[in-house]
Amino acid sequence: MSANEKGKMLPGVAGIAMFLLLLTVFAALNGVFGVSYGKYGVLALCTILVAGLFGLLRMKRWGHAVALAGCLLLSASYFYVFSRMHQAPSLVQGLFMLLFFLYLVRPEVRDRMV
């Protein structure tokens, strides 16, 4: 990879960042209206997603690592909810998060981070 390509955002990374932003907004709204996560769960979720989101948009390695951890943890939590309550949306969200994790862990994506 040339030095010119390092630090350029891939379209997939931009899409994942937009999805994380939407997920953060919906989680915060659900927390405000008292649905599902609880106030500390919303705080943790929003902190991880916002930190990963801003680091990912700036193409920082720490943002990449936080986004990776957030995607993996959210995927595991959605699969856990699916195993307990058998809700199809949890399975779909878990698969999306796993797909995002697998995209972000690719070497060509990781090498673009500065």
C-alpha positions as CSV (number, residue, x, y, z in Angstrom):
1,M,0.0,0.0,0.0
2,S,1.3,3.4,-0.9
3,A,1.6,6.3,1.6
4,N,-1.0,8.1,-0.4
5,E,-3.7,5.5,0.3
6,K,-3.0,5.3,4.0
7,G,-5.6,7.4,5.9
8,K,-8.2,7.3,3.0
9,M,-11.5,6.1,4.2
10,L,-13.0,3.1,2.5
11,P,-16.8,3.2,1.6
12,G,-17.5,0.2,3.9
13,V,-15.9,2.0,6.9
14,A,-18.1,5.1,6.2
15,G,-21.2,2.9,6.0
16,I,-20.3,1.2,9.3
17,A,-19.7,4.6,10.9
18,M,-23.2,5.8,9.8
19,F,-24.8,2.6,11.1
20,L,-23.1,3.0,14.5
21,L,-24.3,6.6,14.6
22,L,-27.9,5.5,14.0
23,L,-27.6,2.7,16.5
24,T,-26.3,5.2,19.1
25,V,-29.2,7.6,18.5
26,F,-31.8,4.8,18.7
27,A,-30.2,3.4,21.9
28,A,-30.1,6.8,23.5
29,L,-33.8,7.4,22.6
30,N,-34.7,4.0,23.9
31,G,-32.9,4.7,27.2
32,V,-34.6,8.1,27.5
33,F,-38.0,6.5,27.1
34,G,-37.2,3.6,29.5
35,V,-37.1,0.7,27.0
36,S,-34.7,-2.3,27.3
37,Y,-31.2,-1.3,28.3
38,G,-31.4,0.6,31.5
39,K,-29.7,3.8,32.2
40,Y,-26.2,2.3,32.7
41,G,-26.5,0.1,29.7
42,V,-27.3,3.1,27.5
43,L,-24.4,5.0,29.0
44,A,-22.0,2.1,28.2
45,L,-23.4,1.5,24.7
46,C,-23.3,5.1,23.7
47,T,-19.8,5.6,25.1
48,I,-18.4,2.7,23.2
49,L,-20.2,3.6,20.0
50,V,-19.5,7.3,20.0
51,A,-15.8,6.7,20.9
52,G,-15.5,4.1,18.1
53,L,-17.5,6.3,15.7
54,F,-15.4,9.4,16.0
55,G,-12.1,7.4,16.1
56,L,-13.3,5.4,13.0
57,L,-14.3,8.6,11.1
58,R,-10.9,10.1,11.8
59,M,-9.2,6.8,10.7
60,K,-7.4,6.3,14.0
61,R,-6.2,2.9,15.1
62,W,-7.7,3.3,18.6
63,G,-11.1,4.1,16.9
64,H,-10.7,1.0,14.8
65,A,-10.0,-1.1,17.9
66,V,-13.0,0.4,19.8
67,A,-15.3,-0.1,16.9
68,L,-14.1,-3.7,16.5
69,A,-14.7,-4.4,20.2
70,G,-18.1,-2.7,20.1
71,C,-19.2,-4.7,17.0
72,L,-18.1,-8.0,18.6
73,L,-19.7,-7.3,22.0
74,L,-23.0,-6.1,20.4
75,S,-23.0,-9.2,18.1
76,A,-22.6,-11.5,21.1
77,S,-25.3,-9.6,23.1
78,Y,-27.8,-9.8,20.2
79,F,-27.2,-13.6,19.8
80,Y,-27.7,-14.0,23.6
81,V,-31.0,-12.1,23.4
82,F,-32.0,-14.3,20.4
83,S,-31.1,-17.5,22.3
84,R,-33.2,-16.4,25.3
85,M,-36.3,-14.8,23.7
86,H,-36.2,-16.1,20.1
87,Q,-36.7,-12.6,18.6
88,A,-35.9,-12.5,14.9
89,P,-34.7,-8.9,14.9
90,S,-32.0,-9.8,17.4
91,L,-30.7,-12.5,15.1
92,V,-30.6,-10.1,12.1
93,Q,-28.9,-7.3,14.2
94,G,-26.4,-9.9,15.5
95,L,-25.5,-11.0,12.0
96,F,-25.1,-7.4,10.8
97,M,-22.7,-6.7,13.7
98,L,-20.8,-9.9,13.0
99,L,-20.5,-8.9,9.3
100,F,-19.2,-5.5,10.3
101,F,-16.7,-7.1,12.6
102,L,-15.5,-9.4,9.9
103,Y,-15.2,-6.5,7.5
104,L,-13.2,-4.3,9.9
105,V,-10.8,-7.1,10.8
106,R,-9.6,-7.4,7.2
107,P,-5.9,-6.5,6.7
108,E,-6.6,-4.0,4.0
109,V,-9.0,-2.1,6.2
110,R,-6.7,-2.2,9.2
111,D,-3.7,-1.1,7.2
112,R,-5.5,2.2,6.2
113,M,-5.8,3.3,9.8
114,V,-3.2,5.9,11.0
